[in-house]
Amino acid sequence: MDSLKNIKVAVDSQKGVALVRFDRPAKRNAFSQAMIGEMVSVLHHLDALDTVRAVVLTGGPDGPFCAGMDLNELVQITTSSAHKRAFLKDLTDAFAGFSKPVIAAVIGFALGGGCEIALACDIIYAAEDATFGLPEIKIGTIPGAGGTQRLARALGKHKAMEFVLTGDSASGAEFERLGVVNKAFPRDQVISAATSLAERIALMSGPVVQVAKKAVLTVENSHLDAGMATEKMLYYSTFGLSDFKEGQTAFLQKRKPNFTHE
């Protein structure tokens, strides 16, 4: 863990809690391939660490949580290369296979892949003024790390469809009202509240907590694996579209995209 460049990990062995913080401020904590590799390694390491029984995941006290994928890298990926390397599968698999509770502490924005990472956590605490959204549609693609699947399960088809098809965002307070966020707080209370919850959970029997998490996830995972596999295939398919290239280029050039619908 000493070689991490984009993620910081602090383990309190006495309390059984690990605090994992995204640390790529120059890129608003956007995920590069290197950062994905680090996140996967961190999850594998913490899952095997007996002294950790609960995890808090955050972007830090000032935010942001995560801006999603680094578009400078994403724009270079083709449909064929995405299939060949199973793009994002290592990250989604690492979250899906993590046996201990993960509490997202969201301050600032959690957009695109950042929102998907929050949704992949077991519990979400957020600042009242945090911003959640899946804006991929605006740059010529779709969510590809479970966003369409988990948001639909949290909100129901109709409300999730509106968010996915418009790319609109919602505040932490609104997502609390809609049932996506467990609790919303003033931003200076989010991390301490999430840490307190993690410490409470860590007092329980570690093996029993893991079994309880697995039991609850059985409801979601009954169809989630198939849904996410389909989502990824559809996501990869957008990489070959002219509108995908236009969407990424327009975003990087800070202009509105001119989609040609092809």
Residue, then its C-alpha position, 0 to 999 in steps of 0.5 A: m500500500d506504500s506505493l499508492k499515488n492516487i488513493k490514501v488508506a488509513v487503518d484504525s486496527q483498534k476500531g476495525v475501520a479503514l478510511v479510504r480517500f481518493d487523492r487525485p485533486a488535479k483531476r477532481n478525483a477522476f479515475s485513470q487506469a492507474m487509479i482503477g488498478e490502485m482501487v482494485s488492489v486496495l479492496h483486495h488488500l483490505d478484504a484480506l486484512d483481519t483487523v478491518r471490519a468496515v470501510v469508509l470511502t470518501g473524496g475528502p472533507d472538501g470533496p469532490f468525491c469522484a468526477g468519474m472516468d478521466l476523459n483524456e483516457l476514455v476518448q482513446i478506447t475503442t469498442s474492440s479494445a474495451h471488449k479485449r481488456a474487459f474495461l472496468k470489469d476489474l473495478t466492478d468485480a472488486f466492489a462486487g466481491f468485497s465481503k465487508p461493508v463499505i460506506a460512501a461518504v460523499i462530499g461535493f460531486a459524484l458524477g458518472g463513474g463516481c456516482e456508480i462507485a457510490l451506488a456500489c457501496d453498501i451505505i451512502y452518507a452524503a452532504e446535503d449539497a452533494t451532487f449525484g448524476l450520470p451525465e454520460i448521455k451528454i457526452g455520447t455514451i452511457p453508464g458502464a459500471g453498474g449505474t443503469q442497474r443500481l439506480a433503477r433498483a434504487l429508484g424504480k424504472h421511471k425515475a431512473m430512466e429520467f436521470v439516465l436519459t437527461g443526465d440531470s443531477a440531484s443533490g444529496a438531500e434529494f437523493e435522501r428523499l428518494g431513498v438512494v442516500n441513507k442520510a444527508f448531513p451538513r458537509d462538515q459532518v459527513i465523514s465523522a458520521a460515516t466513520s461513527l457508523a463504521e465503528r458501530i458496525a465493526l463492533m459486531s461479529g465480523p463473520v456475521v456482518q459479512v454473512a448479513k451483507k451477503a444475504v441482503l445482496t442476494v436480493e440485488n445480485s439475483h439479476l444484477d450480474a446479467g444486467m451489468a454484463t448487458e450494460k457493459m456490452l451496450y456501453y462498449s458499443t457506444f465507443g465506435l459511434s461518431d457521437f461518442k468521439e464528438g461528445q468526448t471532444a466537445f467536453l474536453q474543448k468546453r463546448k456543446p456537442n454537435f451530435t450527428h446521431e451516428 
